[in-house]
């Protein structure tokens, strides 16, 4: 049987390598919040009768002016509404000139307002609080469901640690994306994050369930062997559920879907992959090192002497 | 083996038929066969989000003189209240944001409900004139009254506290003004009633001179004057311990509801979708490619059970879509992506069971035993993993609705429903269908039919 658990510190190192760079980027560059969280400018313009510009052209004009987050909406009165990050007067004039050239006629400014966020700061902090309470709920439920095995409490705690790992991975990917591909954290990012959290716990429980089952039938085995055994037994299911169903769907969305969904699909893809990875390579190893109380060896023998 | 296979199949067919009915129609009508009158009717048109279909845009402006500043965070509070009120209409992905110093832009997907959106925004606080007999309740206490918006009498409270009779509500108000009282110290609120209200008011005051007429706003006592005389003509005034500010605030609440600043609707118009049709068709095609690969994989890897799982996932999709349509969930592009994703996750329970089934077959069990064991032994992990997910989503939902975080609320409701429906299809539908297949067909070659 494959020995997965003996290399556990290698996995911790790998997680560390994935998580740290993105978080460092976030710390240095700040959170790349989108206009959903920060607000921006709402620009309403109208063209001469019979003239119009399509969404792609307007987006291109905004991009030329250095604004790459414009959202274009048309109205039934024929005017065009554009939301974007804050525009200075110079940038606004540059955009206006660009539009006049593109449409070959006059462009009327109907209104130019700064708009507030669609997701208030308190919504984001409440979401974080909700996730915290949900994590407590999960610890409580798992402790209850595993009450027949020793140290049931540890399973709940390990599930939540691994969930925090997945959240950190998602933030790290967002940080890397922000640094290199100008990604932003928007309402979709929040949705993707919540999805990862929802499915993360589900995945941990499947592996833990096998440990619970084996703990009664294979009582004589050493704990590490028992956990390793359980991981290997559920490995096929983990691979099939994750790679074959979820990741296929997301990959196809990321590759063939419209631009709107690509960022969302990539974040979900990495986050859900992390959810499965952390069941095997984070949650289970922590159970083992907790059982063995390995932290006493972390700082060398000097501490004991 | 499962018993009463026929009953199970009838139930599944029934549920599927109901789901398909909702999926394929825009409106559900049930007619009374005797009189041909509609017994029941519900609109189940798919509601598409702002990104796919566009919707109604409402521009609200603070209704105060142009040279007057809006106080501090009043616009933010007003924004939150508008958001909460309109979100109460359903799971609808509304966008509400402050524009400039004194405006709020609200965007609402879909167009069918224009009237109810406007009515909800303009909804005022509930003012009631309550007959409290010879009791004068203290200002600020909450009263139980027999008025309910649906017209049906509210149920009697269990703690036995008195239920007071509501004579009429603020709906009968025609206009409200604030004036200083005769001494010039306090302020009073003058109101003019509509004709029906004026009649009720005259009748009541005429018959109850000397008793107390209590005025409440959202069930809270504002003032409790004694009826001095019969009041004809439909005009009256409310005096309490009002200062100029509190009298104004109260008048505003009566006119506009409990908003910190009065809002008026400046403009309503229809806006187009933010996404091009191209983006939608691309994403749908991508989703279909993904689904096809998943189905192919399930069938190649799990063989006969794989075919059953794909059938059961199609049933899952039909039921889930029907539920979303029934409860008027707003479908946005990311929402649809999430829905596709949930079908992948719904396969998880099937995969858990099939892996167990294969293990049992490899251990030399016969087919009947292996199928039974597969379900029994996978059950604890399916139960605990899905319950954890449901607990997570319920806590998120509770938070989302308590604190007005709409985005969290909508997401968690979708997740919980998806998990719940997938439990039903994996545990009940897949098993029944597999039993049905195995009833007429007894494969001997496990390697070929189960891919062990």
Interface residues (C-beta under 8 A of the other chain):
Chain A: X39 X42 X55 X56 X71 X72 X73 X74 X75 X76 X77 X81 X113 X114 X115 X116 X117 X118 X119 X120 X122 X123 X126 X127 X129 X130 X131 X133 X134 X137 X138 X141 X142 X145 X159 X187 X188 X190 X191 X194 X195 X197 X198 X199 X201 X202 X203 X205 X206 X208 X209 X210 X212 X213 X233 X234 X236 X237 X240 X241 X244 X245 X246 X248 X249 X250 X251 X252 X253 X255 X256 X257 X258 X259 X260 X261 X264 X265 X268
Chain B: X50 X51 X54 X57 X76 X79 X80 X95 X96 X97 X98 X99 X100 X103 X105 X269 X270 X271 X272 X273 X274 X275 X276 X278 X279 X280 X282 X283 X285 X286 X287 X289 X290 X291 X293 X294 X297 X298 X301 X333 X334 X337 X338 X340 X341 X343 X344 X345 X347 X348 X351 X352 X355 X359 X377 X380 X381 X384 X385 X386 X387 X388 X389 X391 X392 X393 X395 X396 X399 X400 X403 X404 X405 X406 X407 X408 X411 X412 X415
